[in-house]
């Protein structure tokens, strides 16, 4: 089973420890690594291959949820901006990367895509280290009406 499908299946059963909350279009989850604290993804539910496989209403819902996660990450982290990326080349199922960007990033990284960071040495997500941030993002999403409380 492809990775995104696996993660959505785990989220549905409550077995994905990175879930922030259920949203109208899918699942807000923390990234596996947190080299930029607050890095999240939006996984669609049901899983589709690409944004182009969604009808107009589902596309609008997905993109709005994506922006709402960005708003919540901005509020929870104090980042200066959010970068959004929908790629699908390595994992050919729709998912959006939501990256907070910080003024404190090293100069050589700040203006480059996040893919230039060393992902192999990045800090892995752990509930002990990042759980409070995950909860803060969930609270901002719930307060805005975008996330379903209690589905973590």
C-alpha positions as CSV (number, residue, x, y, z in Angstrom):
1,X,0.0,0.0,0.0
2,X,1.4,3.4,-0.9
3,X,2.6,5.7,2.0
4,X,-0.2,8.3,1.9
5,X,-2.8,5.5,1.8
6,X,-1.1,3.9,4.8
7,X,-1.0,7.1,6.8
8,X,-4.7,7.8,6.0
9,X,-5.7,4.2,7.0
10,X,-3.8,4.7,10.3
11,X,-5.5,8.1,10.9
12,X,-8.9,6.5,10.4
13,X,-8.2,4.0,13.1
14,X,-6.6,6.4,15.5
15,X,-3.2,4.8,15.1
16,X,-1.4,7.7,13.4
17,X,0.4,9.6,16.3
18,X,1.1,12.6,14.1
19,X,-2.6,13.4,13.5
20,X,-3.4,17.0,14.4
21,X,-7.1,16.7,13.5
22,X,-9.7,15.6,11.0
23,X,-10.7,18.3,8.5
24,X,-13.4,18.5,5.8
25,X,-11.0,17.2,3.1
26,X,-8.8,14.9,5.0
27,X,-6.3,14.8,7.8
28,X,-3.9,17.4,9.1
29,X,-0.7,15.7,10.3
30,X,2.7,16.7,11.6
31,X,5.6,16.0,9.4
32,X,7.8,12.9,10.2
33,X,10.7,15.4,10.7
34,X,10.6,18.8,12.3
35,X,13.7,20.6,11.0
36,X,11.2,23.5,10.7
37,X,9.0,23.3,13.8
38,X,5.4,23.1,12.8
39,X,6.0,21.3,9.4
40,X,2.6,19.7,8.6
41,X,0.9,17.9,5.8
42,X,-2.7,17.6,4.6
43,X,-3.6,14.1,3.5
44,X,-6.9,13.7,1.6
45,X,-9.5,11.3,2.6
46,X,-10.4,9.6,0.5
47,X,-7.0,9.3,-1.1
48,X,-6.7,10.4,-4.8
49,X,-3.7,10.5,-7.1
50,X,-3.7,14.3,-7.6
51,X,-5.6,17.5,-7.1
52,X,-6.8,17.1,-10.7
53,X,-8.8,14.0,-9.7
54,X,-11.0,16.0,-7.4
55,X,-14.2,17.8,-8.6
56,X,-14.4,21.6,-8.3
57,X,-16.0,21.5,-4.8
58,X,-13.6,18.9,-3.4
59,X,-10.6,20.9,-4.8
60,X,-11.9,24.1,-3.2
61,X,-12.4,22.3,0.1
62,X,-8.9,20.8,0.0
63,X,-7.2,24.1,-0.9
64,X,-9.1,25.9,1.8
65,X,-8.2,23.3,4.4
66,X,-4.5,23.7,3.3
67,X,-4.6,27.5,3.9
68,X,-6.4,27.0,7.2
69,X,-3.6,24.7,8.4
70,X,-1.1,27.4,7.3
71,X,-3.1,30.0,9.3
72,X,-3.0,27.8,12.4
73,X,0.7,27.1,12.0
74,X,1.5,30.8,11.7
75,X,-0.5,31.4,14.9
76,X,1.1,28.6,16.8
77,X,4.7,29.1,15.7
78,X,5.2,32.8,15.0
79,X,6.7,31.9,11.6
80,X,7.1,34.8,9.1
81,X,5.4,32.9,6.2
82,X,4.1,29.6,5.1
83,X,5.3,27.7,2.0
84,X,2.8,25.2,0.4
85,X,4.0,22.4,-1.9
86,X,2.0,19.8,-3.7
87,X,4.4,17.5,-5.6
88,X,3.5,13.8,-5.9
89,X,6.6,12.7,-7.8
90,X,8.0,10.4,-5.1
91,X,4.7,9.6,-3.4
92,X,2.1,9.6,-6.3
93,X,-0.9,10.3,-4.1
94,X,-2.2,13.8,-3.3
95,X,-0.7,15.4,-0.2
96,X,0.3,18.9,0.6
97,X,3.5,19.9,2.5
98,X,2.9,23.0,4.7
99,X,6.2,24.5,5.8
100,X,6.6,27.4,8.2
101,X,9.5,29.6,7.3
102,X,11.4,31.5,10.0
103,X,13.6,34.6,10.1
104,X,16.0,32.6,12.2
105,X,16.8,30.1,9.5
106,X,20.4,30.2,8.2
107,X,20.7,32.8,5.5
108,X,21.7,30.2,2.9
109,X,18.5,28.2,3.6
110,X,16.0,31.0,4.1
111,X,15.6,31.8,0.4
112,X,15.9,28.2,-0.8
113,X,13.2,25.5,-1.1
114,X,13.1,23.3,2.1
115,X,14.3,20.4,0.0
116,X,17.9,21.8,0.4
117,X,17.8,21.0,4.1
118,X,19.5,17.8,5.2
119,X,16.4,15.6,5.8
120,X,18.5,12.6,6.9
121,X,19.8,14.4,10.0
122,X,16.6,16.3,10.8
123,X,14.9,16.0,14.2
124,X,12.2,13.3,14.0
125,X,8.8,14.1,15.2
126,X,8.2,12.9,18.8
127,X,5.1,13.6,21.0
128,X,7.4,14.4,23.9
129,X,9.2,17.2,21.9
130,X,6.6,18.3,19.5
131,X,3.3,17.3,21.1
132,X,2.6,20.8,22.6
133,X,3.0,22.3,19.2
134,X,0.7,19.7,17.6
135,X,-1.9,20.5,20.3
136,X,-1.5,24.3,19.7
137,X,-2.1,23.9,16.0
138,X,-5.1,21.7,16.7
139,X,-6.5,24.3,19.1
140,X,-6.2,27.0,16.5
141,X,-7.9,24.8,13.9
142,X,-10.7,24.0,16.2
143,X,-11.2,27.6,17.3
144,X,-11.5,28.6,13.6
145,X,-14.0,25.9,13.0
146,X,-11.7,24.1,10.5
147,X,-10.7,21.1,12.6
148,X,-12.9,18.5,14.3
149,X,-12.0,18.5,18.0
150,X,-11.3,15.2,19.6
151,X,-10.2,13.4,16.4
152,X,-6.5,13.2,17.1
